[in-house]
Amino acid sequence: MKDSHIYQRMDNPKVVKGYLNTILHQELYIAKALFANITLEANDHVRYPAIVDAYTNRINREENKE
């Protein structure tokens, strides 16, 4: 997966910060789509656990709203 575009972009901390911001603050369907793409293309990246944590927090927050 190291040759995927998303994987290479995640080497840049500013890109990861943007991904985290999107996951935490954009519409839920956008967050889900981004997370799915990152999971597919870069789940072995060193920064992937931060993405998982943000996504899990977002999903938990959404579930508690209901």
mmCIF file as gemmi writes it, N, C-alpha and C atoms, coordinates in Angstrom:
data_model
loop_
_atom_site.group_PDB
_atom_site.id
_atom_site.type_symbol
_atom_site.label_atom_id
_atom_site.label_alt_id
_atom_site.label_comp_id
_atom_site.label_asym_id
_atom_site.label_entity_id
_atom_site.label_seq_id
_atom_site.pdbx_PDB_ins_code
_atom_site.Cartn_x
_atom_site.Cartn_y
_atom_site.Cartn_z
_atom_site.occupancy
_atom_site.B_iso_or_equiv
_atom_site.pdbx_formal_charge
_atom_site.auth_seq_id
_atom_site.auth_asym_id
_atom_site.pdbx_PDB_model_num
ATOM 1 N N . MET Axp A 1 ? 0.813 -1.199 0 1 0 ? 1 A 1
ATOM 2 C CA . MET Axp A 1 ? 0 0 0 1 0 ? 1 A 1
ATOM 3 C C . MET Axp A 1 ? 0.857 1.264 0 1 0 ? 1 A 1
ATOM 4 N N . LYS Axp A 2 ? 2.122 1.104 0.202 1 0 ? 2 A 1
ATOM 5 C CA . LYS Axp A 2 ? 2.987 2.27 0.312 1 0 ? 2 A 1
ATOM 6 C C . LYS Axp A 2 ? 3.066 3.079 -0.971 1 0 ? 2 A 1
ATOM 7 N N . ASP Axp A 3 ? 2.617 2.51 -2.069 1 0 ? 3 A 1
ATOM 8 C CA . ASP Axp A 3 ? 2.656 3.243 -3.323 1 0 ? 3 A 1
ATOM 9 C C . ASP Axp A 3 ? 1.329 3.936 -3.627 1 0 ? 3 A 1
ATOM 10 N N . SER Axp A 4 ? 0.341 3.806 -2.743 1 0 ? 4 A 1
ATOM 11 C CA . SER Axp A 4 ? -0.946 4.476 -2.985 1 0 ? 4 A 1
ATOM 12 C C . SER Axp A 4 ? -0.825 5.978 -2.715 1 0 ? 4 A 1
ATOM 13 N N . HIS Axp A 5 ? -1.654 6.724 -3.39 1 0 ? 5 A 1
ATOM 14 C CA . HIS Axp A 5 ? -1.637 8.182 -3.266 1 0 ? 5 A 1
ATOM 15 C C . HIS Axp A 5 ? -1.954 8.62 -1.83 1 0 ? 5 A 1
ATOM 16 N N . ILE Axp A 6 ? -2.966 8.033 -1.252 1 0 ? 6 A 1
ATOM 17 C CA . ILE Axp A 6 ? -3.355 8.419 0.115 1 0 ? 6 A 1
ATOM 18 C C . ILE Axp A 6 ? -2.234 8.094 1.096 1 0 ? 6 A 1
ATOM 19 N N . TYR Axp A 7 ? -1.625 6.945 0.944 1 0 ? 7 A 1
ATOM 20 C CA . TYR Axp A 7 ? -0.524 6.561 1.838 1 0 ? 7 A 1
ATOM 21 C C . TYR Axp A 7 ? 0.586 7.591 1.769 1 0 ? 7 A 1
ATOM 22 N N . GLN Axp A 8 ? 0.986 7.968 0.578 1 0 ? 8 A 1
ATOM 23 C CA . GLN Axp A 8 ? 2.064 8.937 0.411 1 0 ? 8 A 1
ATOM 24 C C . GLN Axp A 8 ? 1.68 10.303 0.957 1 0 ? 8 A 1
ATOM 25 N N . ARG Axp A 9 ? 0.417 10.702 0.774 1 0 ? 9 A 1
ATOM 26 C CA . ARG Axp A 9 ? -0.026 11.991 1.294 1 0 ? 9 A 1
ATOM 27 C C . ARG Axp A 9 ? -0.026 12.006 2.823 1 0 ? 9 A 1
ATOM 28 N N . MET Axp A 10 ? -0.243 10.862 3.446 1 0 ? 10 A 1
ATOM 29 C CA . MET Axp A 10 ? -0.261 10.8 4.906 1 0 ? 10 A 1
ATOM 30 C C . MET Axp A 10 ? 1.115 10.973 5.518 1 0 ? 10 A 1
ATOM 31 N N . ASP Axp A 11 ? 2.155 10.971 4.719 1 0 ? 11 A 1
ATOM 32 C CA . ASP Axp A 11 ? 3.491 11.295 5.229 1 0 ? 11 A 1
ATOM 33 C C . ASP Axp A 11 ? 3.579 12.765 5.629 1 0 ? 11 A 1
ATOM 34 N N . ASN Axp A 12 ? 2.69 13.582 5.109 1 0 ? 12 A 1
ATOM 35 C CA . ASN Axp A 12 ? 2.651 15.012 5.415 1 0 ? 12 A 1
ATOM 36 C C . ASN Axp A 12 ? 1.701 15.239 6.608 1 0 ? 12 A 1
ATOM 37 N N . PRO Axp A 13 ? 2.201 15.729 7.739 1 0 ? 13 A 1
ATOM 38 C CA . PRO Axp A 13 ? 1.351 15.937 8.917 1 0 ? 13 A 1
ATOM 39 C C . PRO Axp A 13 ? 0.19 16.905 8.666 1 0 ? 13 A 1
ATOM 40 N N . LYS Axp A 14 ? 0.38 17.861 7.772 1 0 ? 14 A 1
ATOM 41 C CA . LYS Axp A 14 ? -0.709 18.803 7.478 1 0 ? 14 A 1
ATOM 42 C C . LYS Axp A 14 ? -1.869 18.11 6.769 1 0 ? 14 A 1
ATOM 43 N N . VAL Axp A 15 ? -1.562 17.148 5.952 1 0 ? 15 A 1
ATOM 44 C CA . VAL Axp A 15 ? -2.61 16.387 5.267 1 0 ? 15 A 1
ATOM 45 C C . VAL Axp A 15 ? -3.387 15.559 6.289 1 0 ? 15 A 1
ATOM 46 N N . VAL Axp A 16 ? -2.673 14.92 7.186 1 0 ? 16 A 1
ATOM 47 C CA . VAL Axp A 16 ? -3.336 14.116 8.223 1 0 ? 16 A 1
ATOM 48 C C . VAL Axp A 16 ? -4.218 15.016 9.08 1 0 ? 16 A 1
ATOM 49 N N . LYS Axp A 17 ? -3.734 16.194 9.405 1 0 ? 17 A 1
ATOM 50 C CA . LYS Axp A 17 ? -4.546 17.142 10.179 1 0 ? 17 A 1
ATOM 51 C C . LYS Axp A 17 ? -5.825 17.492 9.421 1 0 ? 17 A 1
ATOM 52 N N . GLY Axp A 18 ? -5.72 17.669 8.121 1 0 ? 18 A 1
ATOM 53 C CA . GLY Axp A 18 ? -6.902 17.936 7.299 1 0 ? 18 A 1
ATOM 54 C C . GLY Axp A 18 ? -7.857 16.757 7.289 1 0 ? 18 A 1
ATOM 55 N N . TYR Axp A 19 ? -7.319 15.548 7.187 1 0 ? 19 A 1
ATOM 56 C CA . TYR Axp A 19 ? -8.162 14.355 7.238 1 0 ? 19 A 1
ATOM 57 C C . TYR Axp A 19 ? -8.885 14.266 8.578 1 0 ? 19 A 1
ATOM 58 N N . LEU Axp A 20 ? -8.15 14.524 9.653 1 0 ? 20 A 1
ATOM 59 C CA . LEU Axp A 20 ? -8.765 14.468 10.993 1 0 ? 20 A 1
ATOM 60 C C . LEU Axp A 20 ? -9.865 15.511 11.119 1 0 ? 20 A 1
ATOM 61 N N . ASN Axp A 21 ? -9.608 16.704 10.632 1 0 ? 21 A 1
ATOM 62 C CA . ASN Axp A 21 ? -10.603 17.766 10.678 1 0 ? 21 A 1
ATOM 63 C C . ASN Axp A 21 ? -11.86 17.369 9.894 1 0 ? 21 A 1
ATOM 64 N N . THR Axp A 22 ? -11.663 16.789 8.737 1 0 ? 22 A 1
ATOM 65 C CA . THR Axp A 22 ? -12.796 16.346 7.925 1 0 ? 22 A 1
ATOM 66 C C . THR Axp A 22 ? -13.592 15.276 8.649 1 0 ? 22 A 1
ATOM 67 N N . ILE Axp A 23 ? -12.91 14.306 9.213 1 0 ? 23 A 1
ATOM 68 C CA . ILE Axp A 23 ? -13.599 13.22 9.915 1 0 ? 23 A 1
ATOM 69 C C . ILE Axp A 23 ? -14.379 13.749 11.114 1 0 ? 23 A 1
ATOM 70 N N . LEU Axp A 24 ? -13.825 14.708 11.821 1 0 ? 24 A 1
ATOM 71 C CA . LEU Axp A 24 ? -14.47 15.196 13.041 1 0 ? 24 A 1
ATOM 72 C C . LEU Axp A 24 ? -15.578 16.224 12.793 1 0 ? 24 A 1
ATOM 73 N N . HIS Axp A 25 ? -15.519 16.958 11.676 1 0 ? 25 A 1
ATOM 74 C CA . HIS Axp A 25 ? -16.416 18.105 11.554 1 0 ? 25 A 1
ATOM 75 C C . HIS Axp A 25 ? -17.308 18.149 10.311 1 0 ? 25 A 1
ATOM 76 N N . GLN Axp A 26 ? -17.015 17.374 9.299 1 0 ? 26 A 1
ATOM 77 C CA . GLN Axp A 26 ? -17.845 17.409 8.093 1 0 ? 26 A 1
ATOM 78 C C . GLN Axp A 26 ? -19.062 16.502 8.262 1 0 ? 26 A 1
ATOM 79 N N . GLU Axp A 27 ? -19.932 16.53 7.256 1 0 ? 27 A 1
ATOM 80 C CA . GLU Axp A 27 ? -21.102 15.653 7.271 1 0 ? 27 A 1
ATOM 81 C C . GLU Axp A 27 ? -20.65 14.211 7.501 1 0 ? 27 A 1
ATOM 82 N N . LEU Axp A 28 ? -21.484 13.437 8.173 1 0 ? 28 A 1
ATOM 83 C CA . LEU Axp A 28 ? -21.111 12.074 8.524 1 0 ? 28 A 1
ATOM 84 C C . LEU Axp A 28 ? -20.819 11.218 7.29 1 0 ? 28 A 1
ATOM 85 N N . TYR Axp A 29 ? -21.592 11.385 6.232 1 0 ? 29 A 1
ATOM 86 C CA . TYR Axp A 29 ? -21.36 10.573 5.039 1 0 ? 29 A 1
ATOM 87 C C . TYR Axp A 29 ? -19.989 10.871 4.424 1 0 ? 29 A 1
ATOM 88 N N . ILE Axp A 30 ? -19.527 12.105 4.538 1 0 ? 30 A 1
ATOM 89 C CA . ILE Axp A 30 ? -18.199 12.468 4.035 1 0 ? 30 A 1
ATOM 90 C C . ILE Axp A 30 ? -17.128 11.819 4.908 1 0 ? 30 A 1
ATOM 91 N N . ALA Axp A 31 ? -17.317 11.879 6.227 1 0 ? 31 A 1
ATOM 92 C CA . ALA Axp A 31 ? -16.366 11.262 7.152 1 0 ? 31 A 1
ATOM 93 C C . ALA Axp A 31 ? -16.266 9.759 6.907 1 0 ? 31 A 1
ATOM 94 N N . LYS Axp A 32 ? -17.399 9.114 6.685 1 0 ? 32 A 1
ATOM 95 C CA . LYS Axp A 32 ? -17.399 7.671 6.436 1 0 ? 32 A 1
ATOM 96 C C . LYS Axp A 32 ? -16.68 7.331 5.135 1 0 ? 32 A 1
ATOM 97 N N . ALA Axp A 33 ? -16.918 8.123 4.104 1 0 ? 33 A 1
ATOM 98 C CA . ALA Axp A 33 ? -16.279 7.869 2.811 1 0 ? 33 A 1
ATOM 99 C C . ALA Axp A 33 ? -14.766 8.062 2.909 1 0 ? 33 A 1
ATOM 100 N N . LEU Axp A 34 ? -14.35 9.135 3.565 1 0 ? 34 A 1
ATOM 101 C CA . LEU Axp A 34 ? -12.915 9.383 3.723 1 0 ? 34 A 1
ATOM 102 C C . LEU Axp A 34 ? -12.267 8.266 4.529 1 0 ? 34 A 1
ATOM 103 N N . PHE Axp A 35 ? -12.895 7.874 5.622 1 0 ? 35 A 1
ATOM 104 C CA . PHE Axp A 35 ? -12.339 6.803 6.449 1 0 ? 35 A 1
ATOM 105 C C . PHE Axp A 35 ? -12.233 5.502 5.659 1 0 ? 35 A 1
ATOM 106 N N . ALA Axp A 36 ? -13.247 5.2 4.867 1 0 ? 36 A 1
ATOM 107 C CA . ALA Axp A 36 ? -13.215 3.981 4.052 1 0 ? 36 A 1
ATOM 108 C C . ALA Axp A 36 ? -12.059 4.023 3.057 1 0 ? 36 A 1
ATOM 109 N N . ASN Axp A 37 ? -11.853 5.163 2.429 1 0 ? 37 A 1
ATOM 110 C CA . ASN Axp A 37 ? -10.751 5.289 1.468 1 0 ? 37 A 1
ATOM 111 C C . ASN Axp A 37 ? -9.391 5.163 2.147 1 0 ? 37 A 1
ATOM 112 N N . ILE Axp A 38 ? -9.243 5.804 3.291 1 0 ? 38 A 1
ATOM 113 C CA . ILE Axp A 38 ? -7.973 5.721 4.013 1 0 ? 38 A 1
ATOM 114 C C . ILE Axp A 38 ? -7.725 4.29 4.482 1 0 ? 38 A 1
ATOM 115 N N . THR Axp A 39 ? -8.761 3.637 4.974 1 0 ? 39 A 1
ATOM 116 C CA . THR Axp A 39 ? -8.635 2.251 5.432 1 0 ? 39 A 1
ATOM 117 C C . THR Axp A 39 ? -8.221 1.339 4.29 1 0 ? 39 A 1
ATOM 118 N N . LEU Axp A 40 ? -8.802 1.556 3.13 1 0 ? 40 A 1
ATOM 119 C CA . LEU Axp A 40 ? -8.485 0.73 1.974 1 0 ? 40 A 1
ATOM 120 C C . LEU Axp A 40 ? -7.052 0.946 1.486 1 0 ? 40 A 1
ATOM 121 N N . GLU Axp A 41 ? -6.61 2.191 1.495 1 0 ? 41 A 1
ATOM 122 C CA . GLU Axp A 41 ? -5.342 2.538 0.857 1 0 ? 41 A 1
ATOM 123 C C . GLU Axp A 41 ? -4.148 2.7 1.809 1 0 ? 41 A 1
ATOM 124 N N . ALA Axp A 42 ? -4.403 2.933 3.103 1 0 ? 42 A 1
ATOM 125 C CA . ALA Axp A 42 ? -3.282 3.279 3.992 1 0 ? 42 A 1
ATOM 126 C C . ALA Axp A 42 ? -3.435 2.736 5.403 1 0 ? 42 A 1
ATOM 127 N N . ASN Axp A 43 ? -4.058 1.569 5.544 1 0 ? 43 A 1
ATOM 128 C CA . ASN Axp A 43 ? -4.28 1.057 6.902 1 0 ? 43 A 1
ATOM 129 C C . ASN Axp A 43 ? -3.012 0.574 7.592 1 0 ? 43 A 1
ATOM 130 N N . ASP Axp A 44 ? -1.911 0.549 6.866 1 0 ? 44 A 1
ATOM 131 C CA . ASP Axp A 44 ? -0.642 0.158 7.496 1 0 ? 44 A 1
ATOM 132 C C . ASP Axp A 44 ? 0.292 1.356 7.708 1 0 ? 44 A 1
ATOM 133 N N . HIS Axp A 45 ? -0.227 2.545 7.497 1 0 ? 45 A 1
ATOM 134 C CA . HIS Axp A 45 ? 0.576 3.763 7.717 1 0 ? 45 A 1
ATOM 135 C C . HIS Axp A 45 ? 0.708 4.017 9.214 1 0 ? 45 A 1
ATOM 136 N N . VAL Axp A 46 ? 1.834 4.582 9.61 1 0 ? 46 A 1
ATOM 137 C CA . VAL Axp A 46 ? 2.099 4.843 11.031 1 0 ? 46 A 1
ATOM 138 C C . VAL Axp A 46 ? 1.09 5.833 11.627 1 0 ? 46 A 1
ATOM 139 N N . ARG Axp A 47 ? 0.522 6.701 10.819 1 0 ? 47 A 1
ATOM 140 C CA . ARG Axp A 47 ? -0.438 7.688 11.325 1 0 ? 47 A 1
ATOM 141 C C . ARG Axp A 47 ? -1.893 7.201 11.262 1 0 ? 47 A 1
ATOM 142 N N . TYR Axp A 48 ? -2.105 6.017 10.739 1 0 ? 48 A 1
ATOM 143 C CA . TYR Axp A 48 ? -3.459 5.479 10.626 1 0 ? 48 A 1
ATOM 144 C C . TYR Axp A 48 ? -4.181 5.362 11.975 1 0 ? 48 A 1
ATOM 145 N N . PRO Axp A 49 ? -3.525 4.951 13.057 1 0 ? 49 A 1
ATOM 146 C CA . PRO Axp A 49 ? -4.237 4.871 14.344 1 0 ? 49 A 1
ATOM 147 C C . PRO Axp A 49 ? -4.878 6.191 14.782 1 0 ? 49 A 1
ATOM 148 N N . ALA Axp A 50 ? -4.278 7.319 14.441 1 0 ? 50 A 1
ATOM 149 C CA . ALA Axp A 50 ? -4.89 8.611 14.77 1 0 ? 50 A 1
ATOM 150 C C . ALA Axp A 50 ? -6.19 8.8 14.003 1 0 ? 50 A 1
ATOM 151 N N . ILE Axp A 51 ? -6.219 8.332 12.766 1 0 ? 51 A 1
ATOM 152 C CA . ILE Axp A 51 ? -7.431 8.406 11.947 1 0 ? 51 A 1
ATOM 153 C C . ILE Axp A 51 ? -8.516 7.526 12.557 1 0 ? 51 A 1
ATOM 154 N N . VAL Axp A 52 ? -8.142 6.325 12.965 1 0 ? 52 A 1
ATOM 155 C CA . VAL Axp A 52 ? -9.099 5.397 13.588 1 0 ? 52 A 1
ATOM 156 C C . VAL Axp A 52 ? -9.665 6.004 14.867 1 0 ? 52 A 1
ATOM 157 N N . ASP Axp A 53 ? -8.82 6.588 15.694 1 0 ? 53 A 1
ATOM 158 C CA . ASP Axp A 53 ? -9.281 7.205 16.942 1 0 ? 53 A 1
ATOM 159 C C . ASP Axp A 53 ? -10.279 8.328 16.666 1 0 ? 53 A 1
ATOM 160 N N . ALA Axp A 54 ? -9.968 9.18 15.704 1 0 ? 54 A 1
ATOM 161 C CA . ALA Axp A 54 ? -10.863 10.288 15.368 1 0 ? 54 A 1
ATOM 162 C C . ALA Axp A 54 ? -12.2 9.764 14.85 1 0 ? 54 A 1
ATOM 163 N N . TYR Axp A 55 ? -12.146 8.774 13.997 1 0 ? 55 A 1
ATOM 164 C CA . TYR Axp A 55 ? -13.37 8.207 13.435 1 0 ? 55 A 1
ATOM 165 C C . TYR Axp A 55 ? -14.212 7.542 14.524 1 0 ? 55 A 1
ATOM 166 N N . THR Axp A 56 ? -13.572 6.797 15.388 1 0 ? 56 A 1
ATOM 167 C CA . THR Axp A 56 ? -14.292 6.146 16.492 1 0 ? 56 A 1
ATOM 168 C C . THR Axp A 56 ? -14.951 7.179 17.398 1 0 ? 56 A 1
ATOM 169 N N . ASN Axp A 57 ? -14.226 8.242 17.71 1 0 ? 57 A 1
ATOM 170 C CA . ASN Axp A 57 ? -14.796 9.312 18.531 1 0 ? 57 A 1
ATOM 171 C C . ASN Axp A 57 ? -15.995 9.953 17.842 1 0 ? 57 A 1
ATOM 172 N N . ARG Axp A 58 ? -15.893 10.176 16.55 1 0 ? 58 A 1
ATOM 173 C CA . ARG Axp A 58 ? -16.995 10.777 15.796 1 0 ? 58 A 1
ATOM 174 C C . ARG Axp A 58 ? -18.222 9.876 15.801 1 0 ? 58 A 1
ATOM 175 N N . ILE Axp A 59 ? -18.017 8.601 15.548 1 0 ? 59 A 1
ATOM 176 C CA . ILE Axp A 59 ? -19.145 7.662 15.535 1 0 ? 59 A 1
ATOM 177 C C . ILE Axp A 59 ? -19.785 7.581 16.915 1 0 ? 59 A 1
ATOM 178 N N . ASN Axp A 60 ? -18.988 7.523 17.962 1 0 ? 60 A 1
ATOM 179 C CA . ASN Axp A 60 ? -19.531 7.492 19.328 1 0 ? 60 A 1
ATOM 180 C C . ASN Axp A 60 ? -20.311 8.762 19.632 1 0 ? 60 A 1
ATOM 181 N N . ARG Axp A 61 ? -19.797 9.885 19.203 1 0 ? 61 A 1
ATOM 182 C CA . ARG Axp A 61 ? -20.483 11.168 19.422 1 0 ? 61 A 1
ATOM 183 C C . ARG Axp A 61 ? -21.816 11.186 18.686 1 0 ? 61 A 1
ATOM 184 N N . GLU Axp A 62 ? -21.85 10.68 17.477 1 0 ? 62 A 1
ATOM 185 C CA . GLU Axp A 62 ? -23.094 10.64 16.699 1 0 ? 62 A 1
ATOM 186 C C . GLU Axp A 62 ? -24.111 9.706 17.337 1 0 ? 62 A 1
ATOM 187 N N . GLU Axp A 63 ? -23.64 8.574 17.853 1 0 ? 63 A 1
ATOM 188 C CA . GLU Axp A 63 ? -24.557 7.615 18.483 1 0 ? 63 A 1
ATOM 189 C C . GLU Axp A 63 ? -25.142 8.18 19.762 1 0 ? 63 A 1
ATOM 190 N N . ASN Axp A 64 ? -24.377 8.985 20.479 1 0 ? 64 A 1
ATOM 191 C CA . ASN Axp A 64 ? -24.873 9.565 21.731 1 0 ? 64 A 1
ATOM 192 C C . ASN Axp A 64 ? -25.878 10.686 21.494 1 0 ? 64 A 1
ATOM 193 N N . LYS Axp A 65 ? -25.905 11.252 20.298 1 0 ? 65 A 1
ATOM 194 C CA . LYS Axp A 65 ? -26.884 12.299 19.953 1 0 ? 65 A 1
ATOM 195 C C . LYS Axp A 65 ? -28.29 11.729 19.901 1 0 ? 65 A 1
ATOM 196 N N . GLU Axp A 66 ? -28.373 10.48 19.449 1 0 ? 66 A 1
ATOM 197 C CA . GLU Axp A 66 ? -29.681 9.875 19.227 1 0 ? 66 A 1
ATOM 198 C C . GLU Axp A 66 ? -30.346 9.396 20.467 1 0 ? 66 A 1
